[in-house]
Amino acid sequence: MKRKDLIRRLTNAGCILVRHGSKHDLYKNSATGKKQPVARHNEIDDHLAKHILKELT
């Protein structure tokens, strides 16, 4: 999955960017309070993307 598509799905689900990192960005779901790092690669493995979406949405 493209990183920009994953970020778009996260922001549509109500997640916000907490901080930028050198290799990962940290996103947080405001409703649940859960945080999850998102790699700063152009392509993110589909299995990892599904896991991030499951944890934050």
N, CA, C and O of each residue as an XYZ file, in Angstrom:
228
protein
N       0.849     -1.162      0.000
C       0.000      0.000      0.000
C       0.903      1.237      0.000
O       1.935      1.268      0.669
N       0.504      2.224     -0.742
C       1.238      3.485     -0.760
C       1.072      4.190      0.579
O      -0.003      4.143      1.177
N       2.111      4.833      1.045
C       2.073      5.524      2.328
C       1.022      6.628      2.334
O       0.305      6.806      3.319
N       0.932      7.365      1.234
C      -0.034      8.472      1.194
C      -1.473      7.950      1.282
O      -2.333      8.626      1.847
N      -1.751      6.763      0.735
C      -3.088      6.167      0.848
C      -3.374      5.753      2.293
O      -4.489      5.935      2.784
N      -2.375      5.202      2.966
C      -2.543      4.815      4.362
C      -2.791      6.049      5.236
O      -3.666      6.033      6.102
N      -2.030      7.103      5.011
C      -2.197      8.340      5.780
C      -3.580      8.932      5.533
O      -4.214      9.424      6.467
N      -4.048      8.893      4.312
C      -5.378      9.412      3.978
C      -6.457      8.631      4.727
O      -7.400      9.220      5.256
N      -6.317      7.314      4.771
C      -7.309      6.486      5.477
C      -7.265      6.745      6.983
O      -8.301      6.739      7.648
N      -6.071      6.971      7.516
C      -5.952      7.250      8.942
C      -6.571      8.594      9.302
O      -7.285      8.702     10.299
N      -6.304      9.614      8.501
C      -6.859     10.935      8.798
C      -8.376     10.950      8.629
O      -9.072     11.641      9.373
N      -8.894     10.201      7.667
C     -10.345     10.096      7.501
C     -10.998      9.389      8.688
O     -12.172      9.612      8.982
N     -10.232      8.538      9.363
C     -10.751      7.817     10.527
C     -10.599      8.629     11.814
O     -10.982      8.165     12.888
N     -10.043      9.834     11.711
C      -9.935     10.700     12.882
C      -8.591     10.659     13.579
O      -8.464     11.166     14.694
N      -7.592     10.072     12.958
C      -6.261     10.018     13.563
C      -5.501     11.310     13.271
O      -5.705     11.950     12.240
N      -4.620     11.677     14.202
C      -3.823     12.888     14.031
C      -2.346     12.542     14.139
O      -1.968     11.557     14.775
N      -1.523     13.364     13.510
C      -0.078     13.208     13.573
C       0.407     13.767     14.900
O       0.149     14.927     15.221
N       1.109     12.948     15.672
C       1.636     13.384     16.958
C       3.013     13.998     16.774
O       3.279     15.094     17.266
N       3.903     13.283     16.055
C       5.247     13.810     15.831
C       5.879     13.161     14.603
O       5.525     12.052     14.203
N       6.823     13.892     14.023
C       7.640     13.364     12.939
C       8.893     12.753     13.543
O       9.434     13.264     14.524
N       9.340     11.681     12.965
C      10.594     11.057     13.371
C      11.473     10.902     12.150
O      11.056     11.229     11.038
N      12.679     10.410     12.341
C      13.571     10.255     11.201
C      13.156      9.081     10.315
O      13.274      9.155      9.092
N      12.671      8.001     10.925
C      12.274      6.827     10.156
C      10.788      6.512     10.274
O      10.239      5.800      9.433
N      10.127      7.036     11.312
C       8.706      6.772     11.542
C       8.000      8.039     11.981
O       8.608      8.919     12.592
N       6.716      8.129     11.670
C       5.850      9.174     12.202
C       4.891      8.498     13.176
O       4.525      7.337     12.996
N       4.491      9.226     14.198
C       3.602      8.659     15.197
C       2.211      9.248     15.025
O       2.029     10.465     15.058
N       1.230      8.365     14.839
C      -0.171      8.775     14.690
C      -0.968      8.301     15.882
O      -0.690      7.246     16.453
N      -1.976      9.099     16.259
C      -2.803      8.794     17.428
C      -4.270      8.917     17.063
O      -4.672      9.842     16.358
N      -5.060      7.980     17.547
C      -6.506      8.059     17.406
C      -7.034      8.829     18.602
O      -6.885      8.385     19.741
N      -7.642      9.964     18.360
C      -8.119     10.828     19.436
C      -9.205     10.161     20.276
O      -9.274     10.385     21.485
N     -10.043      9.354     19.657
C     -11.156      8.728     20.375
C     -10.691      7.637     21.329
O     -11.180      7.551     22.455
N      -9.755      6.805     20.893
C      -9.323      5.675     21.711
C      -8.038      5.955     22.475
O      -7.764      5.301     23.482
N      -7.248      6.916     22.014
C      -5.980      7.229     22.667
C      -4.834      6.321     22.249
O      -3.722      6.452     22.762
N      -5.089      5.400     21.323
C      -4.037      4.485     20.875
C      -3.089      5.202     19.922
O      -3.506      6.057     19.141
N      -1.803      4.841     19.994
C      -0.772      5.413     19.127
C      -0.122      4.289     18.336
O      -0.038      3.151     18.798
N       0.334      4.625     17.139
C       0.963      3.631     16.278
C       1.989      4.324     15.385
O       1.684      5.355     14.787
N       3.214      3.769     15.282
C       4.186      4.348     14.355
C       3.881      3.935     12.919
O       3.416      2.825     12.659
N       4.154      4.852     11.993
C       3.978      4.589     10.563
C       5.311      4.873      9.892
O       5.842      5.979      9.995
N       5.850      3.876      9.206
C       7.145      4.012      8.552
C       7.105      5.096      7.484
O       6.058      5.355      6.891
N       8.248      5.726      7.242
C       8.313      6.796      6.257
C       8.860      6.271      4.928
O       9.697      6.921      4.300
N       8.392      5.102      4.501
C       8.739      4.527      3.212
C       7.630      4.836      2.221
O       6.486      5.050      2.622
N       7.952      4.864      0.927
C       6.925      5.097     -0.085
C       5.921      3.955     -0.124
O       4.724      4.188     -0.288
N       6.392      2.738      0.024
C       5.542      1.545      0.018
C       5.577      0.918      1.403
O       6.646      0.726      1.981
N       4.402      0.601      1.929
C       4.297     -0.087      3.210
C       3.653     -1.434      2.937
O       2.658     -1.528      2.218
N       4.235     -2.481      3.522
C       3.742     -3.844      3.337
C       2.253     -3.909      3.687
O       1.814     -3.317      4.673
N       1.488     -4.628      2.876
C       0.036     -4.714      3.072
C      -0.329     -5.284      4.438
O      -1.281     -4.824      5.069
N       0.418     -6.276      4.892
C       0.147     -6.875      6.198
C       0.346     -5.842      7.309
O      -0.465     -5.754      8.231
N       1.416     -5.069      7.221
C       1.687     -4.029      8.212
C       0.641     -2.922      8.146
O       0.211     -2.422      9.185
N       0.228     -2.535      6.950
C      -0.790     -1.497      6.793
C      -2.119     -1.942      7.412
O      -2.795     -1.148      8.065
N      -2.489     -3.200      7.210
C      -3.717     -3.724      7.810
C      -3.637     -3.704      9.328
O      -4.618     -3.396     10.005
N      -2.468     -4.032      9.858
C      -2.278     -4.025     11.307
C      -2.416     -2.595     11.869
O      -3.074     -2.389     12.889
N      -1.805     -1.630     11.211
C      -1.882     -0.240     11.652
C      -3.332      0.236     11.620
O      -3.802      0.861     12.571
N      -4.037     -0.054     10.536
C      -5.432      0.357     10.423
C      -6.306     -0.311     11.479
O      -7.206      0.317     12.036
N      -6.038     -1.584     11.751
C      -6.825     -2.308     12.757
C      -6.614     -1.704     14.137
O      -7.570     -1.560     14.899
N      -5.385     -1.350     14.467
C      -5.080     -0.799     15.785
C      -5.667      0.600     15.973
O      -6.114      0.938     17.069
N      -5.670      1.412     14.924
C      -6.069      2.811     15.069
C      -7.506      3.113     14.703
O      -7.996      4.195     15.025
N      -8.206      2.196     14.039
C      -9.591      2.487     13.667
C     -10.559      1.580     14.395
O     -11.770      1.686     14.202
